[in-house]
Amino acid sequence: MSVSTGFVLAFDFGLRHIGVAVGQPVTNTASPLTTLTANNGTPKWPELRSLIEEWQPTTLLVGLPLNMDDTESDMSALAREFADNLERRLKLPVKLVDERLTTHAAQRTDPDRAHEVAAVLIAQTWLGELPGS
């Protein structure tokens, strides 16, 4: 299945919470799914695997928190480590997506679901970069 016909799951990585959204390249849309609890950036892997089994994504997206001057922060390194763990554990392609300002926008949009909304914005950013979108 190609990325253009399957779902993508987007993750807004955090040390205590990881927002999750599902994206659909055919319709170029994304919807919030859930917020996973994390322990120092480590999710409960059975919960995450359950989402993978349910949605059968072709690609996973992880928000990469960059500074406004394009430099990386400590959180960037942790997000990269999370992305590497996803790819290694789940055997799915993982793409890093610039997530600058998504958390701020998400908190203004829906403070109660800010992590999930940030994941939606990550998915929409990536979907908007696909050819033909």
QUIWO-V100431 format. One record per backbone hydrogen bond with DSSP energy under -0.5 kcal/mol. CO is the residue of the C=O (numbers start at 1). NH is the residue of the N-H. Records with the same first field share a line. If there is no record, write none. Layout:
# QUIWO-V100431
CO=NH, NH
This chain:
# QUIWO-V100431
2=5, 6
6=25
7=58, 59
8=23
9=61
10=21
11=13, 63
12=19
15=40, 41
16=38
18=36
19=12
20=33, 34
21=10
22=31
23=8
24=28, 29
29=24
31=22
34=20
36=18
37=44
38=40
39=42
41=43
42=39
43=45
44=47, 48
45=49
46=50
47=51
48=52
49=53
50=54
51=55
52=56
58=93
59=9
60=95
61=11
62=97
63=65
64=66, 99
65=73
67=70
71=67
73=77
74=78
75=79
76=80
77=81
78=82
79=83
80=84
81=85
82=86
83=87
84=88
85=89
86=90
87=91
93=60
95=62
97=64
99=102
101=105
102=106
103=107
104=108
105=109
106=110
110=113
111=114
113=117
114=118
115=119
116=120
117=121
118=122
119=123
120=124
121=125
122=126
123=127
124=128
125=129
126=129
127=130
130=133
